[in-house]
Amino acid sequence: MAEIPAVETGPRGKESRPRGDRASARDLGLLAAVAGVYTLVQLTLFVPGSGLGWDETVYVSQVARDAEAAFFSAPRARGITFLVAPVTLLTPSVGVLRVHLALLSGAGLFGALLVWRGLLPVPVLAVAGALFAGLWITVVYGPQVMPNLWVALGALFAAGCFLRAARDRSDRRALAGLGGGVAFVALMRPSDALWLALPLGIATLLVRAWRRPVLLLTLVAGAVLGCAPWVVEAYTAYGGLLARLRRASEIQGDLGWHLAFDGHLRALDGRLLCRPCDVPWRRPVTAVWWFVLPPLIAGGVLAGVRLRRHAVVLVPALTGLALVVPYLLLIDYAAPRFLLPAYALFALPVALCLVRLAGSAGLVGSAGSAGSARPGGPARPRVLVAAVLAVALTGHLAVQYAVLGGVAARSRVGRVAFGRLAAELERQGVRPPCVISGAEAVRIAFRAGCASRQTGGHDAAVTPAGLLAEARDRPVAVVVAGKDEPPPYTRGWRLRRLPDLPDGRDCRAYLSPSTRPAPGTR
């Protein structure tokens, strides 16, 4: 099998590509095709009719036109709100917002893969991009107002820039990209930026050829710059940095030694949040790829070592491992989106492994210098390898899109259900300016044009006395679901039945005396 050639360098150490403009255009077209298909899948299978989730609503409410901001808890960062503000300030349309993010995420995937051109062959990058984009999690969170996919793309971009800057001291654009990538990740999720910078910083110290103060300074500067808004807000709104960190830890279940492997396996069944994750594991087949992932990563690393490209696969593999540490070992609940940054980085060694296997099966030729099959090899083993690869990838995609279909359907059901709830509350006299508290207050309030206020829990932002004071001036509704009892301060308030919540729980509202239902409403 042919080896992946080393990247050639020009007189000043800069990379130069011996291939002509036609080959370069073909490479760009291949990566653009992967990103384009990813965007198209989002627009086709998830975007139509999908509604905002609870976390999404919190983020959107911070920058939405004519909406009161929901309580912004200590662990959250405002990076994603900056990304969606240009749309939310112009239109309340969820559909336009989804299209905006789908297009941006496709462009982001293209840019993050493009950085790796010259470090790994383009066919390997295309396979890596397709593997990552083919996960149901990646499709769902591409058009969602959530930071995790953007952390993934930023981490992939930053790791590629790090390798370029480490290998070529004159590559100032890569150095700037490294700092910008780490800052972008920190803006989205400060804690993830620290876990991203840690292995890159250690690699800088351990590899003699990479021991350059400028690399460490760039990592630190990027993290500091991206974390700065979060730190400033800690002092202006949370009582200081240590107070915000303590509160963030409490909200996330007290950070410590917690093994969450089981929760993450169960969450692959399509659960966007598994807290607590004590639900039945009905479809274990959805987690099969998780068990295949480690040997494929190891195979990619071994292939990189054999091809003398060990650094190019070790850096993303080890950085991905660092990024899973807090979510598998330190937090006692699971959400599939938490591991998106690791999946993006793991996709590179996995793709190299698969391309090498495909080459051994005769499915690819030179594969953009990724390797070629040995002519005249035994036909039967090659056919067997090809069949196994084809069946495995087809089955994997079938499972992913079956889960995606269920998640998309639930999102559409939720949008309809919350629309009905908001419409019924408006009919009962809960109109802006108004306040909603209780079950699913954030999403109901956003749809109804009200403010959401909670008197207890992680998002407590008002006392019962404060809520009663607000009830004297504007309509207040306290929503109660299922078997929950109404709070004592609602005694004497008007009780009205509401449409069921998306999860099937019956729903009712206790309405303050200040609400005035529409004429003829019962």
C-alpha positions as CSV (number, residue, x, y, z in Angstrom):
1,M,0.0,0.0,0.0
2,A,1.4,3.4,-1.0
3,E,2.4,5.7,1.8
4,I,0.9,9.1,2.4
5,P,3.7,11.5,1.2
6,A,5.0,14.1,3.5
7,V,3.9,17.7,2.9
8,E,6.6,19.4,0.7
9,T,7.9,22.7,1.8
10,G,9.1,25.7,-0.1
11,P,12.3,27.8,0.5
12,R,10.9,29.3,3.7
13,G,9.4,26.2,5.0
14,K,5.9,27.0,3.7
15,E,3.8,24.1,2.3
16,S,3.6,23.9,-1.4
17,R,1.3,21.5,-3.4
18,P,2.8,19.8,-6.4
19,R,-0.6,19.2,-7.9
20,G,-2.1,21.6,-10.4
21,D,-5.0,24.0,-10.0
22,R,-7.4,21.3,-11.4
23,A,-6.5,18.9,-8.6
24,S,-6.8,21.7,-6.0
25,A,-10.2,22.6,-7.3
26,R,-11.3,19.0,-7.2
27,D,-10.2,18.7,-3.6
28,L,-12.1,21.8,-2.6
29,G,-15.1,20.5,-4.5
30,L,-15.0,17.2,-2.6
31,L,-15.0,19.0,0.8
32,A,-17.6,21.4,-0.3
33,A,-19.8,18.5,-1.4
34,V,-19.6,16.9,2.0
35,A,-20.5,20.2,3.7
36,G,-23.3,20.9,1.2
37,V,-24.9,17.5,1.7
38,Y,-24.7,18.0,5.5
39,T,-26.6,21.3,5.1
40,L,-29.1,19.8,2.8
41,V,-29.9,16.9,5.2
42,Q,-30.5,19.5,8.0
43,L,-32.8,21.5,5.8
44,T,-34.7,18.5,4.6
45,L,-35.0,16.2,7.6
46,F,-34.9,18.4,10.7
47,V,-35.6,22.1,10.0
48,P,-39.2,21.9,8.6
49,G,-41.6,22.4,11.5
50,S,-39.1,22.0,14.3
51,G,-39.6,24.0,17.5
52,L,-37.2,25.6,20.0
53,G,-36.1,23.4,22.8
54,W,-35.9,24.6,26.4
55,D,-32.2,25.5,26.4
56,E,-32.6,27.1,22.9
57,T,-35.4,29.3,24.2
58,V,-33.2,30.5,27.0
59,Y,-30.5,31.5,24.5
60,V,-32.8,33.0,21.9
61,S,-34.7,35.1,24.5
62,Q,-31.5,36.9,25.4
63,V,-31.4,38.6,22.0
64,A,-34.9,38.2,20.5
65,R,-36.9,41.2,19.5
66,D,-39.9,41.9,21.7
67,A,-39.1,39.1,24.2
68,E,-38.1,39.2,27.9
69,A,-34.9,37.4,28.6
70,A,-35.2,34.2,30.5
71,F,-33.1,33.5,33.5
72,F,-29.5,32.9,32.4
73,S,-27.9,30.4,34.8
74,A,-24.3,30.4,35.9
75,P,-22.9,27.6,33.6
76,R,-24.1,29.2,30.4
77,A,-22.0,31.4,28.0
78,R,-23.3,33.9,25.5
79,G,-21.3,32.9,22.5
80,I,-24.2,31.2,20.7
81,T,-26.4,34.3,21.3
82,F,-23.9,36.4,19.4
83,L,-24.2,33.9,16.5
84,V,-28.0,34.1,16.2
85,A,-28.5,37.8,17.2
86,P,-28.4,39.1,13.6
87,V,-31.4,37.0,12.8
88,T,-33.4,37.1,16.1
89,L,-33.2,41.0,16.1
90,L,-34.8,41.1,12.7
91,T,-37.4,38.4,12.7
92,P,-39.1,36.0,15.3
93,S,-39.3,33.3,12.7
94,V,-37.9,30.0,14.0
95,G,-37.7,28.7,10.4
96,V,-35.4,31.6,9.3
97,L,-33.3,31.0,12.3
98,R,-32.9,27.3,11.6
99,V,-32.0,28.0,7.9
100,H,-29.4,30.6,9.1
101,L,-27.7,28.1,11.4
102,A,-27.9,25.2,8.9
103,L,-26.1,27.3,6.3
104,L,-23.5,28.5,8.9
105,S,-22.9,25.0,10.2
106,G,-22.3,23.7,6.7
107,A,-19.8,26.5,6.0
108,G,-18.2,25.9,9.4
109,L,-17.7,22.2,8.6
110,F,-16.1,23.1,5.3
111,G,-13.7,25.6,6.9
112,A,-12.8,23.2,9.7
113,L,-11.9,20.4,7.3
114,L,-10.1,22.8,4.9
115,V,-7.5,23.6,7.6
116,W,-6.4,20.0,7.5
117,R,-5.7,19.9,3.8
118,G,-2.0,19.1,3.4
119,L,-1.9,17.5,6.8
120,L,-4.1,14.5,5.7
121,P,-5.2,13.6,2.2
122,V,-8.5,15.2,1.0
123,P,-10.3,11.8,0.6
124,V,-9.5,11.1,4.3
125,L,-10.9,14.5,5.2
126,A,-14.0,13.9,3.2
127,V,-14.6,10.6,4.9
128,A,-14.0,12.2,8.3
129,G,-16.5,15.0,7.5
130,A,-19.1,12.5,6.2
131,L,-18.7,10.3,9.3
132,F,-19.1,13.3,11.6
133,A,-21.9,14.9,9.6
134,G,-23.7,11.5,9.4
135,L,-24.4,11.3,13.1
136,W,-27.9,12.1,14.1
137,I,-26.5,14.3,16.9
138,T,-24.6,16.4,14.4
139,V,-27.6,16.8,12.1
140,V,-29.9,17.8,15.0
141,Y,-27.6,20.4,16.5
142,G,-26.5,22.0,13.2
143,P,-29.6,24.2,13.0
144,Q,-30.2,24.4,16.8
145,V,-29.3,27.4,19.0
146,M,-26.9,25.4,21.1
147,P,-23.1,25.8,21.5
148,N,-21.9,22.2,21.3
149,L,-21.6,21.8,17.6
150,W,-19.8,25.1,17.3
151,V,-17.3,23.9,20.0
152,A,-16.8,20.8,17.9
153,L,-16.1,22.8,14.7
154,G,-13.9,25.3,16.6
155,A,-11.9,22.5,18.2
156,L,-11.4,20.8,14.9
157,F,-10.2,24.0,13.3
158,A,-7.9,24.9,16.3
159,A,-6.3,21.5,16.3
160,G,-5.5,21.7,12.6
161,C,-4.1,25.2,13.0
162,F,-2.0,24.0,15.9
163,L,-0.3,21.3,13.8
164,R,0.3,23.8,11.0
165,A,1.8,26.4,13.3
166,A,3.9,23.8,15.1
167,R,5.3,22.3,11.9
168,D,6.0,25.6,10.2
169,R,7.4,28.5,12.3
170,S,6.6,31.0,9.5
171,D,2.9,30.2,9.2
172,R,1.4,33.2,10.9
173,R,-2.0,32.6,9.6
174,A,-2.1,29.2,11.3
175,L,-0.9,30.8,14.5
176,A,-3.7,33.4,14.3
177,G,-6.2,30.6,13.5
178,L,-5.1,28.7,16.6
179,G,-5.7,31.7,18.8
180,G,-9.0,32.5,17.1
181,G,-10.2,28.9,17.3
182,V,-9.5,28.6,21.0
183,A,-11.1,32.0,21.7
184,F,-14.2,30.9,19.7
185,V,-14.5,27.7,21.7
186,A,-14.1,29.7,24.9
187,L,-16.8,32.1,23.9
188,M,-19.2,29.2,23.3
189,R,-18.2,27.1,26.4
190,P,-15.3,28.3,28.5
191,S,-14.8,25.0,30.2
192,D,-14.4,23.2,26.9
193,A,-11.8,25.6,25.8
194,L,-9.6,24.7,28.8
195,W,-9.9,21.0,28.0
196,L,-9.0,21.8,24.4
197,A,-6.0,23.9,25.2
198,L,-4.6,21.5,27.9
199,P,-3.5,18.6,25.6
200,L,-2.3,21.1,22.9
201,G,-0.2,22.9,25.6
202,I,1.2,19.6,26.9
203,A,2.1,18.5,23.3
204,T,4.0,21.8,22.9
205,L,6.1,21.0,26.0
206,L,6.7,17.4,25.2
207,V,7.6,17.6,21.5
208,R,11.1,19.2,21.2
209,A,10.5,20.6,17.8
210,W,7.3,22.3,19.0
211,R,8.8,24.0,22.1
212,R,8.0,27.5,21.2
213,P,6.8,30.1,23.7
214,V,4.6,31.7,21.0
215,L,2.5,28.5,20.8
216,L,1.8,28.4,24.5
217,L,1.2,32.2,24.6
218,T,-1.3,31.8,21.7
219,L,-3.2,29.1,23.5
220,V,-3.4,31.1,26.7
221,A,-4.3,34.3,24.9
222,G,-7.1,32.6,23.0
223,A,-8.5,31.1,26.1
224,V,-8.3,34.3,28.1
225,L,-9.8,36.4,25.3
226,G,-12.7,34.0,24.8
227,C,-13.4,33.6,28.5
228,A,-13.3,37.3,29.2
229,P,-17.0,38.0,28.7
230,W,-18.0,35.1,30.9
231,V,-15.5,36.3,33.6
232,V,-16.7,39.9,33.4
233,E,-20.3,38.7,33.7
234,A,-19.4,36.7,36.7
235,Y,-18.5,39.9,38.6
236,T,-21.4,42.0,37.2
237,A,-24.2,39.4,37.7
238,Y,-23.1,36.5,39.9
239,G,-21.1,37.9,42.7
240,G,-17.6,37.1,41.4
241,L,-15.8,34.4,39.5
242,L,-15.5,31.9,42.4
243,A,-19.2,32.4,43.2
244,R,-20.2,31.7,39.6
245,L,-18.0,28.7,39.4
246,R,-19.5,27.3,42.6
247,R,-23.0,27.9,41.4
248,A,-22.2,26.4,38.0
249,S,-20.9,23.3,39.7
250,E,-24.1,23.0,41.8
251,I,-26.3,23.4,38.8
252,Q,-24.4,20.6,37.0
253,G,-24.8,18.3,40.0
254,D,-21.6,19.1,41.9
255,L,-18.6,18.4,39.7
256,G,-16.6,15.5,40.9
257,W,-15.9,11.8,40.2
258,H,-19.0,10.6,38.4
259,L,-18.9,7.8,35.8
260,A,-21.5,8.7,33.1
261,F,-20.7,6.0,30.4
262,D,-24.0,4.2,31.0
263,G,-25.9,7.5,30.7
264,H,-24.3,8.4,27.4
265,L,-24.9,5.0,25.9
266,R,-28.6,5.2,26.8
267,A,-28.8,8.8,25.4
268,L,-27.7,7.6,22.0
269,D,-31.2,6.3,21.7
270,G,-32.4,9.8,20.9
271,R,-32.6,11.4,24.3
272,L,-31.4,15.0,24.2
273,L,-31.0,15.0,27.9
274,C,-30.7,12.1,30.3
275,R,-30.9,13.5,33.8
276,P,-31.3,11.2,35.7
277,C,-30.6,8.5,33.2
278,D,-32.5,5.7,34.9
279,V,-34.8,5.0,31.9
280,P,-35.1,1.7,30.1
281,W,-32.5,1.1,27.4
282,R,-34.9,0.0,24.6
283,R,-32.7,0.1,21.6
284,P,-29.1,-1.0,22.4
285,V,-28.4,-1.1,18.6
286,T,-28.2,2.7,18.6
287,A,-24.9,2.4,20.7
288,V,-23.1,-0.3,18.7
289,W,-21.0,2.3,16.9
290,W,-19.8,3.6,20.3
291,F,-18.1,0.2,20.9
292,V,-16.6,0.2,17.4
293,L,-15.2,3.7,17.8
294,P,-12.1,2.9,20.1
295,P,-10.6,0.1,17.8
296,L,-11.1,2.3,14.8
297,I,-9.4,5.2,16.5
298,A,-6.5,2.9,17.5
299,G,-6.4,1.6,13.9
300,G,-6.1,5.1,12.6
301,V,-3.3,6.0,15.0
302,L,-1.4,2.8,14.0
303,A,-1.9,3.6,10.3
304,G,-0.6,7.1,11.0
305,V,2.5,5.7,12.7
306,R,3.2,3.3,9.8
307,L,2.8,6.2,7.3
308,R,5.0,8.5,9.4
309,R,2.1,10.8,10.1
310,H,1.8,9.9,13.8
311,A,1.5,13.5,15.0
312,V,-1.3,14.3,12.6
313,V,-3.5,11.6,14.1
314,L,-2.3,11.5,17.6
315,V,-3.0,15.2,18.2
316,P,-6.8,14.9,17.3
317,A,-7.1,11.6,19.1
318,L,-5.6,12.8,22.3
319,T,-7.3,16.1,22.2
320,G,-10.6,14.3,21.7
321,L,-9.9,12.1,24.7
322,A,-9.3,15.2,26.8
323,L,-12.6,16.8,25.7
324,V,-14.6,13.7,26.9
325,V,-13.1,13.7,30.4
326,P,-15.5,16.2,32.1
327,Y,-18.6,14.6,30.5
328,L,-17.7,11.0,31.1
329,L,-15.9,11.3,34.4
330,L,-17.0,14.5,36.2
331,I,-20.7,15.1,35.5
332,D,-23.4,12.7,36.7
333,Y,-25.8,13.1,33.7
334,A,-25.6,12.7,30.0
335,A,-26.5,14.5,26.8
336,P,-25.3,13.3,23.4
337,R,-24.3,16.9,22.4
338,F,-21.7,17.0,25.1
339,L,-19.4,14.7,23.1
340,L,-19.7,16.3,19.7
341,P,-16.3,18.0,20.0
342,A,-14.6,14.7,20.6
343,Y,-16.5,13.0,17.8
344,A,-15.3,15.7,15.4
345,L,-11.7,15.1,16.3
346,F,-12.0,11.3,16.5
347,A,-13.4,11.3,12.9
348,L,-9.9,12.0,11.6
349,P,-8.1,8.8,12.8
350,V,-11.3,6.8,12.2
351,A,-11.4,8.0,8.6
352,L,-7.8,7.2,8.0
353,C,-8.4,3.7,9.3
354,L,-11.4,3.2,7.1
355,V,-9.6,4.5,4.0
356,R,-6.7,2.2,4.6
357,L,-9.2,-0.7,5.0
358,A,-11.0,0.3,1.8
359,G,-7.6,0.5,0.1
360,S,-6.7,-3.0,1.2
361,A,-10.1,-4.2,-0.2
362,G,-9.4,-2.6,-3.5
363,L,-12.3,-0.1,-3.1
364,V,-10.0,2.9,-3.7
365,G,-7.0,3.5,-5.8
366,S,-4.5,6.2,-4.8
367,A,-7.3,7.9,-2.8
368,G,-5.6,11.2,-3.0
369,S,-2.4,9.6,-1.8
370,A,-4.2,7.9,1.0
371,G,-3.1,4.5,0.0
372,S,-3.8,2.0,-2.7
373,A,-4.5,-1.7,-2.9
374,R,-1.7,-4.0,-3.6
375,P,-2.2,-5.4,-7.1
376,G,-2.7,-9.1,-7.3
377,G,-3.7,-9.6,-3.7
378,P,-6.0,-12.5,-2.7
379,A,-9.5,-11.7,-4.1
380,R,-11.6,-13.5,-1.4
381,P,-10.3,-11.6,1.7
382,R,-10.6,-8.3,-0.2
383,V,-14.2,-9.0,-1.2
384,L,-15.0,-10.0,2.4
385,V,-13.4,-6.7,3.8
386,A,-15.4,-4.7,1.2
387,A,-18.6,-6.5,2.1
388,V,-18.1,-5.9,5.8
389,L,-17.4,-2.3,5.3
390,A,-20.4,-1.7,3.1
391,V,-22.8,-3.5,5.4
392,A,-21.4,-1.8,8.5
393,L,-21.6,1.7,7.1
394,T,-25.1,1.1,5.6
395,G,-26.4,-0.2,8.9
396,H,-24.8,2.6,10.8
397,L,-26.4,5.2,8.7
398,A,-29.8,3.4,8.9
399,V,-29.7,3.5,12.7
400,Q,-28.6,7.2,12.7
401,Y,-31.4,8.3,10.5
402,A,-34.0,6.2,12.3
403,V,-33.1,8.0,15.5
404,L,-33.0,11.3,13.7
405,G,-36.5,10.8,12.5
406,G,-37.8,10.2,16.0
407,V,-36.0,13.3,17.4
408,A,-37.3,15.5,14.5
409,A,-40.9,14.2,15.0
410,R,-40.8,15.0,18.8
411,S,-39.5,18.5,18.0
412,R,-42.4,19.2,15.7
413,V,-44.9,17.8,18.2
414,G,-43.4,20.1,20.8
415,R,-43.8,23.2,18.6
416,V,-47.5,22.4,18.0
417,A,-48.1,21.7,21.7
418,F,-46.5,24.8,23.0
419,G,-48.4,26.9,20.4
420,R,-51.7,25.5,21.7
421,L,-50.7,26.2,25.3
422,A,-49.7,29.8,24.6
423,A,-52.9,30.3,22.6
424,E,-55.1,29.0,25.4
425,L,-53.4,31.2,28.0
426,E,-53.9,34.2,25.8
427,R,-57.6,33.3,25.5
428,Q,-57.7,33.2,29.3
429,G,-56.3,36.7,29.5
430,V,-52.5,36.0,29.9
431,R,-51.3,38.7,27.5
432,P,-48.1,40.9,27.4
433,P,-46.9,42.2,29.7
434,C,-47.4,39.0,31.6
435,V,-45.5,36.5,33.7
436,I,-45.5,32.7,33.6
437,S,-44.1,30.4,36.3
438,G,-44.1,26.7,36.9
439,A,-43.8,23.7,34.6
440,E,-42.2,24.5,31.2
441,A,-42.5,28.2,32.0
442,V,-39.6,29.2,29.7
443,R,-41.0,27.8,26.5
444,I,-44.6,28.7,27.2
445,A,-43.7,32.2,28.2
446,F,-41.6,32.7,25.1
447,R,-44.4,31.6,22.8
448,A,-46.9,33.7,24.7
449,G,-44.7,36.8,24.8
450,C,-44.5,36.8,28.6
451,A,-41.6,36.8,31.0
452,S,-40.7,33.5,32.8
453,R,-40.1,33.6,36.5
454,Q,-39.4,30.6,38.8
455,T,-39.6,30.7,42.6
456,G,-37.4,27.6,43.2
457,G,-34.9,25.3,41.6
458,H,-31.8,26.2,39.6
459,D,-33.5,29.0,37.8
460,A,-35.0,30.7,40.8
461,A,-35.2,34.4,40.0
462,V,-38.1,35.7,42.2
463,T,-39.6,35.0,45.6
464,P,-43.2,34.0,46.0
465,A,-43.8,37.5,47.6
466,G,-42.1,39.1,44.5
467,L,-44.3,37.1,42.2
468,L,-47.5,38.1,44.1
469,A,-46.3,41.7,43.8
470,E,-46.0,41.3,40.1
471,A,-49.5,39.7,40.0
472,R,-51.0,43.0,41.2
473,D,-49.8,44.8,38.1
474,R,-49.9,42.3,35.3
475,P,-51.3,38.8,34.5
476,V,-49.5,35.9,36.1
477,A,-50.0,32.3,35.4
478,V,-48.6,29.4,37.4
479,V,-48.5,26.2,35.3
480,V,-48.8,22.9,37.1
481,A,-48.4,19.5,35.3
482,G,-49.2,15.9,36.1
483,K,-49.6,15.1,39.8
484,D,-47.7,18.2,41.1
485,E,-49.5,20.3,43.6
486,P,-49.9,24.1,43.1
487,P,-47.9,26.4,45.3
488,P,-49.7,27.7,48.4
489,Y,-49.6,31.4,47.2
490,T,-52.0,30.5,44.3
491,R,-54.9,29.8,46.7
492,G,-57.9,31.6,45.4
493,W,-56.6,32.1,41.9
494,R,-58.7,31.0,38.9
495,L,-58.0,27.4,37.7
496,R,-58.1,26.6,34.1
497,R,-57.3,23.4,32.2
498,L,-54.7,23.7,29.5
499,P,-53.8,21.4,26.5
500,D,-51.4,18.6,27.5
501,L,-47.6,19.1,27.5
502,P,-45.7,17.4,24.7
503,D,-44.7,14.5,27.0
504,G,-48.4,13.7,27.6
505,R,-48.8,15.1,31.1
506,D,-52.0,16.9,31.8
507,C,-51.6,20.6,32.3
508,R,-53.4,23.3,34.2
509,A,-52.9,27.0,35.0
510,Y,-53.6,29.0,38.1
511,L,-54.4,32.5,36.9
512,S,-53.9,35.6,39.1
513,P,-56.9,37.9,39.7
514,S,-55.3,40.5,37.3
515,T,-56.0,38.2,34.3
516,R,-59.0,39.2,32.2
517,P,-60.2,36.4,29.8
518,A,-61.6,37.2,26.4
519,P,-65.4,37.8,26.4
520,G,-67.3,34.5,26.3
521,T,-64.3,32.5,27.5
522,R,-64.9,29.8,30.1
